[in-house]
Amino acid sequence: MWHIGVIFARVRACLTLTQLKFLVVGGLSFVFDMLLFLYLSQQLDWSILHARLAAFCVALTLTWLGNRLFTFSHRKRLPKGEQFAMAVILACCAASVNLSVFYLLSELSTPTGITATIYLALGVLAGLVVNWLGSNYLVFRN
């Protein structure tokens, strides 16, 4: 169990508290997004597209709320509607970057089992960077 403490200490040394909070909110929102998608599509028999859109919208709202109330709570707050609209635009931009990186990599080299996973991870990482920069410097700016 002490290994987890060591890993956490090393990660903490590389990231600020705000960055760690951002990752926690994003990670929890991702898990909720996935679980809601699976529930809607498999248990309620919604179409894949409708389930995905609904889960994305709920997760996006939870992410915005978590970042507003937890991650960036120490910063000035823009009006809720304006800030939420900015968060939606940012999420769409980050999703576009995520999918574009995945698509471009898969066009450069046909994805196989391991490379498809790497391309997916690189796309997610690119989207995460866009989300962090946009959240930190635009949506929740000082």
N, C-alpha and C positions, 0 to 999 in steps of 0.2 A: 504494500500500500504506500510505502514511502516513495516509490517511483513516481507516483502521481504528483506528490508534493514537489519533487525535484523538477519534473516536467513543467508544472505550473510556475515554479520559481523562474525557470529559464524563459518561459513564454512571457511572464510578467516583466522580466528584465528588458525584453525587446519591444514591448508595447506599452502605451500609456493606459491609464485606467479607463479613459473615454473609449479608446480603441477596443479594450477588452469588453466593456459594456456593449459596444456596438456589435461585436461578434456574438455575444451571448444572446442579445435580442434577435439578431438575424438567425442564429442557430435554432432558437426556440420557435421562431416564426416559421422556419423551414420545416421543422418537425410537425408543427400544427398544420401547415399547408399540405404536406404529404398525407397525414392521417385523415384530414378532411376530404381530400381528393379521393383517397381509397374508400372512405366511407360512402361518399356520394356516388361514386362510380360502381362500387361492388355491392354495397348493402342496399342502397336506394335505387340502383339500376339507372342512374342518370347517364346520359351520353358522356363520352370521354371529354369532349369539348366543353360542354356545360359544367361538368364537374370541375374541370381544370380552371375555367374562368371564375366560378364561384369561390373555389378554394384560394385562388390567387387574390381575388378582391378582399376576402376576409383576412388573409395573411398580410397583405399590404397594409390594411387598416391597423392590424395588431402591431406590425412593425413600426408604423408611424407613431402610434400611441406609445409603444415601449421606448422608442427613441426620444419622443417629446417629454415623457414623464420620468424616464430613468437615465438614458444615455446622455442626453443633452439638457437635463433639467436645470443645470446651472447657467444656461444661456438665456438671453432675451428671447421672448416668444413672439413670433409673428402671429397675426390673426389666424385662428384655426383653419378656416376655409382656404385662405391663401397658402398656408403652409402645407395643408393636405394636397391641394392641387399641385404644388411643386413636388411633393413626394411621389405623386402618381406619375408625373412627367419623368421624374428621375428614375423611377422603377421601370418604366417603359424603355428609357434610354439604356439602362443597365441590362435589361433583358435582351435588347437588340445587340448590344456588344457581346453578351454571353453567347447568343446564338450565332452571331457573325464569326466569332473566333472559332467556335466548334465547326461551323460550315467551311470556313476557309482552310482550316487544318485538314478536314476530311477531304477537301478537294485537292490539296497538295499531296496527300498520301491516303490511300483507301484505309479506312479504319478497320482494325481487326479487334479481337477481344481486348487485348491490353491497350492498344493505341486508342480505341474508342473511349475507354475509361480515362485515359490521359487527356484526350481532346476535350472530353466533358469537364474534367477538373480544371483545365486551363481556361475554358469558357467561363466556368463559374468564378474562378479567380479574377478574370478580367472584369466580369460583372460586379464582383465584390469591390474591386478597386474603384470603379466608376461610382458605385453606391456610396462608398466611404467618402470620396472626394466631394461628390454632390451633396451628401448629407452634412458633412463637416463645414463646407465652404459656402453652400447656398441655402439649403432647406433649414438648417439649424445654425446659421451663422450668428456670430456675436453682434 
